[in-house]
Amino acid sequence: MTMNHNEHEGQANVTPPPPISGGINSVDQHSWVLQCLTQIQSSVGGLQSDISHLSEKVGEQSSKIDAHIDKVDTRLGCVERKLLVATTVVITTGILLSGFIGFAVYTFDKAWDYALIQQQDAATQQEAPIQQPKKKAKDD
């Protein structure tokens, strides 16, 4: 773990233990309290500086994330448009193909019916012998 400049300063200014109230006068106690307050203010200043630095880093990361999200949104919009076009093409092709197949089946069915009718006509003509007109018998 790395230490920043504020942590190095904190190690240099170590607060001495509090004076014992029995043998030391109040001036020493007062200077000890002032020393503690000074060190607390220094620590708070370091914390404020670190918080400001972290806030800046979070802001930078936020702007990077926003830029990335914008880029992804742009790509997603492009993909959505391509999917819409592809869907339209597939549906249109399906409709046209089904229409063409329907027309082809209808035409084939009519041709088949016509061929069957022609075959039946030909069979009917072959089955029925051509009748020769009967000659009238002459009464002699």
Secondary structure, 3 states (H helix, E strand, C coil): CCCCHHHHHHHHCCCCCCCCCCCCCHHHHHHHHHHHHHHHHHHHHHHHHHHHHHHHHHHHHHHHHHHHHHHHHHHHHHHHHHHHHHHHHHHHHHHHHHHHHHHHHHHHHHHHHHHHHHHHHHHHHHHCCCCCCCCCCCCC
